């Protein structure tokens, strides 16, 4: 049998990929893992040499973490919103908000190039990761030594659930509930600004150049486009498909959104695309508003209102 993290599933499931051998890591770590294993909700699974720790419920962690490493920029910002200045000991080089943390916290590599030695040196009692942001093999390696909370966010509902779950993990349940309620209110207010069903612009959202890449139906960005009342012309595809200018022309793209991240589109890119798509409205947009699913969602709906007004 084989244990493997399924990064395409909707939950942090761990599947069996090996048998238990007699080899073990140092006794101290195993004692700690053994204690954690007593929780019925902690996925502690046998692998060839050591334990694998993936939490499948916030209640699986029977202590309040005091040394947190976040491998997800938007969730790092959420930890800051919760006031976890002392508890958050490690972040990635892409965790640019808040700037104070970016300048002062220990960086453990990139979201897809995590330095395990740097993480280990911080002795975290909780790692926060994400299936979209992080690489499966790196999370598997980290989970051999540290408890990991693995999120999978495809829509606003997932994001709100994540905020609540992390609130429970870090003993900030009331704060999380308040944040979720406030985000829901802001998005409810967005409904009055949406275009009518027959006036939803045929939209493409570009995240990359050379090749051009867009978003499919199973992404958080797609859900944000829907919340704006924009019709994703590539909703019939999944993940992040490559697209060409010819495809945009054929699809009669009415609105082309150029994101500020992960590729930093600028005015020069807009001008170049406009020559090929003279009848398409092209707009530079803040990628964080479309793809950061933590506390930044507090500002997203207001940003979307202004965007809708400017393009319709």
C-alpha positions, 0 to 999 in steps of 0.5 A: 500500500502507498501513502500519498498526499492528494493535492487535487482532492478537496480535503487534506487526505493522506493515502497509504504508500508503504509499510511500517519498518523498524527504523525510526527517527530520534526518540524524542520526536517520536514520543511527541508524534506518538502523543499527537497520534492519540487524537483520532483526527490526526492523520498519523500514517506509517511510511517506510521510515517515519510518521506522517502528520497531516491534520484533518480537523482543527481539533486534532491539534490539542495545544495552541501553537506557539511556533508557526511557519506559514508557507502561504502569503495570503494566510501569513497576512491572516495570521497577522490580522489575528495578532500572532506576531510572536507566534509566527516564526517563519514565512516565505519570501513571497509573504510580502504583507505585512511589510514589517513581517516581510522585513523581520521574520525568518524566510524559509524559501519560496512557496514552491522552493521551501528550505526544509532545513530552515523550517526545521531550525525554527522547530515549528509546532504548526506549519500552514500550507496550501495545495495550490501554493506549495509542492506535494513532495515538499509538504510530504517531507515537512509532514514527516517531522511537523504537524501540517494544516493543509488548505485547499481553496477553490471558492469564497466558501472554501476561504471562509471555512479556512479562516474559521479553521485557522481561527480554531487552530490558533485560539482565535475563534471569535476573531475568525467569526467576526472576520468571516461575518464582515467579509460576507457582508461586503460580498453581499453588498456587491450584488447590487453592482453586478451586470444583468445576466444578458450583459455579463462581459465575456472575460479572460483573466491572464496570469502569465505571459510567454506563454499566456495563461488564464484560469479555468473553472476550478480556481479561486480566481474563477470564483472571484470573476463570477462574484464580479458578474464576469463570464469566464470564457475559459470556464470549460477548462481546468486549472491554468490553461495556455491560451493564444491571442488567436483564441482570444480573438475567436472567443470574442473576448470583450474584457481582458484582465491583466493581473499584477501577479504572478506575472507583473503585467504593465501598461506596455503589455496592455498596449501590445495586446490592444493592437491585436485586440482592438475591440477588447477592453483591457484592464490592469488589475490587482492580482491580490484582490482576485487570488489572496483568500485571507483577511485581504478579502475584507477589501476585495468586494469594494475593489470589485465594485470600482472595477465593475463600474469602470468596465461596464 
